[in-house]
Amino acid sequence: MADNQNEGYSGYTISQVAAKAKESGAISLSPSLILLMAGTNDMYNTGIDKATSPGTLAALVDQLFTSFPSATIIVSGIIPLSFTGGQYVAPYNSGAKTLIDQKTAAGKKVLWINSTLTTSDLGDGVHPNNAGYVKMGNDWLAGVNNVIARGWVS
């Protein structure tokens, strides 16, 4: 892609990403493709209700479509955690996938991709090691190729 700016927010919860997206300079960029992975920090934050986190992610996707109605959004499941909060990852991913799939079925240009990482792909219990980053890159590439094949982006 010739125009490939990105923004990332290390350590942010979904709600913090949503707030940042509202104030961000990205709004002026009118992105055609958004790659979104959010929720990891929600899983080990004791002040966040894990049961509502998939809905918070779905609301963020709605917010992004409001700001960028012609964008395509690829949403990835979060990677596993090998410490406190790890037990919430699978239920979060399952709930989030259901909500994103409903948006896709309703005609939104949004695609859910599953993360193929396992805890053996983590360097510190939460962040990927080098092999994990390769896997993550391949997951994103498969998603990008999928939306290109669907004619959602060119």
C-alpha positions in Angstrom: 0.0 0.0 0.0 1.4 3.3 -1.0 -0.3 5.2 1.8 0.3 3.1 4.9 0.1 5.3 8.0 -0.8 3.6 11.2 -1.5 4.3 14.9 -1.0 2.0 17.8 -1.7 2.4 21.5 0.3 0.1 23.7 -1.3 -0.6 27.0 -4.7 0.8 26.1 -8.0 -0.8 26.9 -10.8 -0.8 24.3 -12.4 2.2 25.8 -9.1 4.1 25.8 -8.6 3.2 22.1 -12.1 4.5 21.4 -11.4 7.8 23.1 -8.0 8.1 21.3 -9.7 7.4 18.0 -12.0 10.3 18.6 -9.2 12.8 19.2 -6.7 11.3 16.8 -5.3 12.8 13.7 -6.4 9.6 11.9 -9.8 11.1 11.4 -8.4 13.5 8.8 -6.7 10.7 7.0 -9.9 8.9 5.9 -8.4 5.4 6.0 -9.7 2.8 3.6 -8.4 -0.1 5.7 -8.3 -0.4 9.4 -6.6 -3.3 11.3 -7.9 -3.6 14.8 -6.8 -5.8 17.7 -8.0 -4.5 21.0 -9.0 -6.1 24.3 -5.8 -7.7 25.7 -5.4 -5.0 28.4 -9.1 -5.4 29.3 -8.5 -9.1 30.1 -6.1 -8.5 32.9 -7.4 -5.1 34.1 -9.4 -6.0 37.3 -11.6 -2.9 37.0 -13.2 -4.0 33.7 -16.1 -6.3 33.3 -14.9 -9.0 31.0 -18.5 -10.0 30.0 -19.1 -6.6 28.4 -15.7 -6.3 26.6 -16.9 -7.9 23.4 -19.8 -5.3 23.2 -17.3 -2.6 23.9 -15.2 -3.8 20.9 -18.3 -3.9 18.7 -19.2 -0.3 19.8 -15.6 0.7 18.8 -16.2 -0.8 15.4 -19.5 1.1 15.1 -17.7 4.3 16.1 -15.0 3.7 13.4 -17.7 3.1 10.7 -19.4 6.3 11.8 -16.1 8.2 11.3 -15.1 6.3 8.2 -18.2 4.9 6.5 -16.3 3.7 3.4 -13.5 1.9 5.3 -13.0 -1.8 5.6 -12.1 -3.0 9.1 -10.3 -6.2 9.9 -10.7 -7.2 13.5 -8.3 -9.8 15.0 -9.0 -12.0 18.0 -6.5 -11.2 20.8 -3.6 -13.4 21.5 -3.4 -15.7 24.5 -2.0 -14.6 27.8 0.0 -16.9 30.0 -0.7 -15.1 33.3 -3.7 -13.6 35.1 -6.5 -12.8 32.7 -5.6 -15.6 30.3 -8.8 -17.4 31.2 -10.9 -14.6 29.7 -9.3 -14.6 26.3 -11.2 -17.5 24.7 -14.7 -16.3 25.9 -13.8 -12.7 24.8 -12.7 -13.8 21.3 -15.8 -16.0 21.0 -18.2 -13.2 22.0 -16.4 -10.6 19.9 -16.3 -12.9 16.8 -20.1 -13.4 17.1 -20.7 -9.6 17.2 -18.4 -8.9 14.3 -19.8 -11.7 12.2 -23.3 -10.2 12.8 -22.0 -6.9 11.4 -20.5 -8.7 8.4 -23.8 -10.5 7.8 -25.6 -7.1 7.9 -23.5 -5.8 5.1 -20.7 -4.0 6.9 -17.2 -4.3 5.4 -15.8 -5.9 8.6 -13.9 -9.2 8.8 -13.0 -11.2 11.9 -9.7 -13.1 11.8 -8.6 -15.6 14.4 -5.2 -15.3 15.9 -3.1 -18.4 15.4 -0.7 -17.6 18.2 -0.3 -19.9 21.2 1.4 -19.2 24.6 4.6 -20.8 23.1 4.6 -17.8 20.7 4.9 -15.3 23.6 8.2 -13.8 24.8 7.0 -12.4 28.1 3.5 -13.9 28.7 1.7 -11.2 26.7 3.8 -10.0 23.8 4.8 -12.2 20.9 8.4 -13.4 20.5 9.9 -13.2 17.0 8.2 -16.3 15.7 4.9 -15.0 17.2 5.2 -11.7 15.3 5.8 -13.7 12.1 2.6 -15.7 12.8 0.7 -12.5 13.6 1.9 -10.9 10.4 0.7 -13.9 8.5 -2.7 -13.7 10.2 -3.1 -10.1 9.2 -1.8 -10.8 5.6 -4.5 -13.5 5.2 -7.1 -11.1 6.4 -5.9 -8.4 4.0 -5.9 -10.8 1.1 -9.4 -12.0 2.1 -10.9 -8.4 1.9 -9.1 -7.8 -1.3 -10.6 -11.0 -2.8 -14.0 -9.8 -1.6 -13.5 -6.5 -3.5 -13.7 -4.5 -0.3 -10.3 -2.7 -0.9 -8.0 -2.4 -3.9 
